[in-house]
Structures are given as C-alpha cells and as structure tokens.
Amino acid sequence: MKYFDYAATTPIEKNSLEVFNEVSKHFWGNTSSLHDIGTSATSLLEKCREELAQLLCVPSTGIYFTSGGTEGNQLALLTLAMSAKKHGNHIIIGMAEHTSIHSTADLLSQLGFTITKVPMLSDGIINLEALENAIRPETILLSIQHINGEIGAIQPLDKVKKILQGKNIFFHSDFVQSFGKIAIHTYTNLVDSFTVSSHKIYGPKGVGAVFLNPNLEITPFFPSQSHENGFRGGTVNLPGIAAFVTAAQEANNHFELTKYWRLREFFLQELKKELAEKAFVIESNQSTQLPHVIGLCLEGIQGQWLMLEANRKGFAISTGSACHIGKLEPSKTLTAMDTPLQQAKEFIRISFGKDTKKQDVVELARQLIITYHTARSTQS
C-alpha cells in the first residue's frame, strides 16, 4: 500500500527506534527514584529537555514532556485558564482547532468560562477582524493553531500577537503540524505556550511536549503531581522522550520544502489533466501554505467513499484529522471557512512524507481520476 496520510502520523525512523530500544535497556529506572538507577534516568531526561529547548530556542524550565499533542493542549488550556480566572472568564479559540482544544473548551465552559470561536476566511487563514472584535475586557486566553492539519494553511501568529499587544491575554498555539516542517523557533517567542508531538515527525507515538513560559504566574491544573516539576502525573516515558528528541533533531535539519512543492505540483498537474473543472483544491496562498498537505474535493463524490475506494486500490488517504474520523460530520476546517455542506462532505486530505516519490503521486492522481469516472458513470 502507498501511504498518503503523513499529516495523521508517520512511521518511526531508524535512529529514533534504535534510541528507544537502547534507553529501554539501559535507562529503565523511574526518574523520580533517588537511587543511582533513578538518578541516571533523571540525568538523561534533563539532557533531553535541554536539547529540545535548544531546538525550540526556549528556556528548558518551561518544557514539560507529555503523552502527545492532545494532553499538551489540554493541560495548557486548563492551566492557563484556571490561573487567570481571577482576571476574567472569556476564552477565544479558532473554529478549526484540533479536537483536543474543542473538548477542553467544552469542559471550561462547564466550569463557568465563556467560549468564543473565530472563523476562517476562504483561504483558510483566521479572520483577524473577527478575532479582534471578539476580544472583551474579560478575555484571558486565546488559542490559535499554527498550521491547520487538514489543508496546511499557516496562520499569521505575528499579526495575532500584534492584536494582543498591551492586553493581559495568554496566547497558546498548537505547533504539532508545524514542528519539524518549518523553523518554528522563529515563532516560539510570539506565544506564551505551545505544544509539539513526536509521532508527526517520525518519532514514537505516545510522547510530546508542552511549553509554558516560565515567567508566567501559573499554577498546574492538577495539584500535588509528582512528575515533570509537578505539572503532570504518571511515570515519565524516558525511552519515548529520548527517541522523540532524536527524531526532532533529524526533522529539524531535513524537511525539504522544495521537494514537497514539486510533489504537490506533479500531483495537481496530473489530476487536472482530466479533472480540471471537477477538482477543487482548498488551499492558501503559497506564502502561507505548507506544501505537503493537500485538501481536495472532487465534485459530486463523497469523500468517505472516495477514501475507502482508494484504500481498496492500495492508496491510504484521509478525510481529514485522524482525531475526527469516524464521525459523520464535516471537517472543522471547512465549517470554519463556511464551505457549503455538500462540498464539505466531498473533502479528502492527501499528505506526503519523506518516502513519497514522484511516481507515487502520479499513480495516486491517476487512480483518483479512474475512481471519479467510474463513480460518475454509475450515477448516470
């Protein structure tokens, strides 16, 4: 099977897996234990924290290792909201945020906070005017995802930061889709907190990190936790963390944007040879678009059916966020863009990775063309 769902997850790369195995064998102690075996594990943990901090250009005291992006987003929002509740109870999030942000916002709503969701423009960029108009005197927290995981649009965090300037509002961003793809160390100083994840960058699943600026006056959401300086509970996954940092170092140096722009061009050229009027690409301008993610609708063809047919023919594509699949509702991104419901149901996502080759994308395009014509002939 040819894989085109790298935005959902990636295979673990060789070096990362080797580190995972070595640390599992030789540093298996609990990092909270005070004996020598635990102390050696703690030393490695802190080395990993320092190395990740150097990649991100942030102080290591603000990095907390987690089980992934979902837990990081949840802990960040809960911690920031509860720490600032004495100043207000209003929270703003993007309509197209990851499910973890929406679910946490729902919980905060039950705890007495008011939530405003800001839509996107037709190019997949957050509506900055609507965002500015949503801010109230009691607004304490904003969460805007850096790169949208369904269409690859890059959000203008610098412009968002300017809107927040002079206001006492915490700014969180989900960096899961941008980490390892672009130089996010140029963005980390724009936000108060952010999340990253291992399995999107060829590291193991079940590990990630959240950064909270150590200069913030915050209190962990869960009291009396014994790990990660009291920020979270649970025995630290040291093998996963070491493998994650290894993958991060590799990804930081080897993501080839030019390669992915070429693959995108090859794919769309091949697809539009026959479906120029029937294929609608949902994308931003080139300067605000990550090339390896393609959001696409084929006119009159249900996205879920197209995904299943592609799978039957040996191509793994997606209908959107992996945390959203299985629910019979349109993608949050297309809803945020006010896309008509029928077109939203036609949505598929194709994403490339480091093993994707030109011939692979050409074959996928040809298969989608065949599947489209077969479906239309059956309907007529």
N, C-alpha and C positions, 0 to 999 in steps of 0.2 A: 504494500500500500504506500502511496505517495502522500506525505504529510504536509498540510497547508493550514495548520492551526497553532502556529507558534505563539500567537498572542494569548492563547489559553494556557499552554505550558510547553516546556522544552525538554528534550532528553538530557540526562545528566552527562556532562562531558568527562572525558577520561581522567584528567588531572584531579578534578573535583571528587570523582568517585574513589580514586586512589587515596586522597587525603582523608576522605570519610572512613575508609577501611583502616588506615594507619592509626588515626586518632581513636577509633573504636577499640583497637587492640591495645594501645599503649597509654591512653589518657582517659580511662573509663571511670575515674573517680568522680564523686559528686563535688562540684565546685564550691559547695557550702561546707564541706567537711574540713576540719582543721588539721588532720594528719597529713603526712607527706604526699600520699597519693592524691588527696583532695587539693593540696596546695599546688602540685604540678599542673593539675587540671585548671585551677584558677589562673595560674600564670599564662597558660595558653589562651584561655578565654580573654584575658585582658590584652594580650598581644593581638588577638583577632579584632577586638574592639578598636585598638589604636590603628590598625591597618585599614579597617573600614572607614574610620574617621578621616584618615589621610586622603582616601579616595574621594570622600564627600566634602572635604575641606570644612569640617565642623569639629568642635571640641568633643573628645571621646566621652566626656562625662555626660553628654546628652544622648548617647546611643544606648538603647535597650533592645536586646535580642528578643524576638518573639517567635511565634509559630507560623508567621507569614503576614501578608498584607492585610488580611481580614482582621486578625487580632490587633495588629498595629493601629489600623484605622479606628477600631472600636475603643481601644484603650486611650488613644489620643483624644478623640472627641469627648469621651466620658470624663477624662481627667481635666481637659481644658474647660469644658462647660461647668463642671461642678466647682472648679477652682475659681471661676469668675462669676458665679451666680449672685454674689453679693452686689455686683455692678449691674446686672440685668438678666433677662431670661430669653432673649431673642437670638436665634441661630439661623444663619443663611447657608444653604448648600446648593450646589448645582443640580439641576433636574436629572442630569445624565451621570451622576456619581455612581461609583461601584455599589453593589448591593449592601456591602458592609456599612457604608456611610448611611444609606437609607434606613437600614434596620436600626442602627444606633440612634439616628434622628427620631425614629418612631418611639424608641424607648425613652429618649429625653423628653419627647412630647408627653408621654405618660407621667413623667416626673415633674411636669409643670412648665416646661420650656415651650416657646412658640417657634415654629419652624417655617421659614420661607424658602421656596425652591425657585431658582432662577433659570429661565430657559436659555436655549442657544439660538444663534442666528442660523440662516440657511446654509452657511459654510461650516457649521459645527463648532464655531467659536462662541464662548459665553457672551451673552448680551450684557455688555458693560453698562449701558444706560439703565437697564432693568436692575442690575446689581446695585448701582449707586442709589437708585430710587428706593431700593428695599431696605437700606440701612436706616436704623432708628436710633434714638438716644440709648435705648436699652439693648442694642445689638452687642453681643460679646464674642461671637465666634463665627468664622467663615470657613467653609471647606470647598475648595475647587480642585478637581483632579487635574494634574499637569498635562497628561496626554490621554485622550479618550481611547479606550481599549477596543471600541467597535469600528471606528473609522480612522483613527490615527491622527486626529486634529490636535495640534499643540496649543494649549491655552496661554494667553498673554499674561503670565504671572506678574511681570513688571508693571503692566498697566493696572492690574488689580491692586498691587501694592501701593501705587500712587493714590488710588481711590481711598485706601485705608489710612493713608498718611495723616497723622495727627489725631487719629481715633483710637480709642482703647479697645481694639478688637483683635482677638487671637486669629491667626491665619494658618490653617492647616492645608496641606496638599498631599494627595496620593501620588507618589512618584513611581509606583510599581511598573507602569508601562514605559516610563522614560529612563529608568535606571538601566545602565548598560547599553543604551541606544544613542543617547546624546550626552553631552558634557553637563550633567546636572549639578556639578559643583558650582557652576555659574548661576544657579537658581537657588541653592540652599540658603543663601543669605536673604532671600526675599520672604521666607516663611518662618513661622515660629515652630512648626513641627511638620514632619513628613514621614512617609512610610516607604519601604522598599521590600522586595521579596526575592527569594533565591530561585524558585523554580521557573521564573520567567527569563533567567539568564544562564541556563544550563547548569544550575546547581540542584541540590536535592530539594524535594518537597518538604513542607512542614517546618520551614525556618525563614526568618526575615528579620527586619529591624524597624524600629520607630525612633525618630529623633525628636526630642523636645529641648528647645533652647534652655540650657541650664541656668540662664539668667532670669527665667520666668519664675514668678511666685505661684507655684502649683503644688498640689498635694495629690499623690496617687489615688486613683478612684477606689481601689480595694485596700483597706488598711491592714497593716501588720503582715505584709507579704515578706517572704524570706529570701527571695531571689531578685537578681537584677536591681540591687540597691533599693529593694522594697517596692519596685514598680509593678512586678507581676509575680505570680506564684508558679510552682512547677519546676521540677529538676531541669536544669539547663541542658539543652541538646548540643553538647560540645562538638561531637563529630559533624553534625549538620552545620553548625556555625562555622567551623574551620573549612568545610567544603564550600559553604556559601561564599566566604571571603575569597577563597581560591578562585571560584567562578567569577566573582566580581572583578578581581584583578585582571582576569583573562578578558572578560567582556569590555572592561574599560579601555582596553587597548586595541580591540579587534573588530568592533562593529563598523562595517564598511557601508556607509550611506550610499556611495556611488553605485555599489553592486546592487543595492535594493531598488534604487531608482531605475536601473537598467532592467531588472526583472519586472518591475511594475510596468515599464514601457513595453517590454516584449509581450507580457500577458494581455494588456489592454489593446495593443495593436492587433494581436491575433484574434481576440474576442470580437473586436469591432469590424473585422473584415466582413462578417456576415450579420452581426447583431448591432450595428452602429445605432440604429434607431430604437432598439429594444433593450439595450443595456444602459442602465443609469448608474454612474459612479457617484457615490456620496463622499465628497472629499472637500478639503480646504484648499487654500492657495498653496503653492509649492513651498513658500517660506514658512508656512505654519502646518505642514503636513509631514508625518512620519511615513516614509515610502513603503515599508514592508507590510503595512496593514491596508487592505482594500475593502471598503464597504460597497456592496453592489446589489442592485435589484434588476432582475430580468422580468420584463413586462408580462404580467398575466401568469407567472409561475410562483407558486407558494415556496418560500424559502426553505421551510422544513422539508417539503417533498423533494426539492432540489438537492438538499444536503443528503438525504437518505439515498437518492439515486446516485449521487456522486460516490457515496460510500460503497454502494453495490458495485460500482465500476472500478473501485480501488483508489479513490481520492478522498482524503479526510479534510473536509472544510467545516465551517461552523455557521450557525445562525446568529451568532453574537457572543456576548460574555458567557464564559463557561459556568459562572455562578448564576446565570439567568435561564440556562437551557432547561427544557422540561416544563416550563410554564407557558401556557397558551396566551401570551400577551406580547405586544410589540416591544421592540428594544427600547430601553430608556433613552438612548441617544436620539432615535428617530422621533420619539414622543416629544423630547425636549426641543427638537427642531420643527415641531408642528407639522410633521410629514403626514400626508393622508393615510388613513388606516390601511387601505388596500395595498398601497405601496410599501408600507412598513411591514406588512406580512410577507412581502416578497424578498426581504432583506437576507443576504448571506454575507459572511465575512471570510475573507481569504487572507492568510498571513504567512509570510515567508521567513525562513531561518537560514542559518549558515550552511546547511546541507542542501538548500534548494538550488537547482540548476536551471539554466535557460530551457532545456528540453522539457523539464518538469512542468514549467508554467505554460509552455506551448501546448503540451499534452492536456493539461487541465482545461485550457481555453477551448481546445477542440472538443473535449468531452462535454463541456457545458453547452457548446453550440449544438452538438448532436442531441443532447438531452432536451434542449429547448425545442428544436424542430420536432422531435418525437412527441413531446407533450402537446404542442400546438396542433399537430396532425390528429392526435387522439381526441382533442377537444372539438375539432371542426367536423 
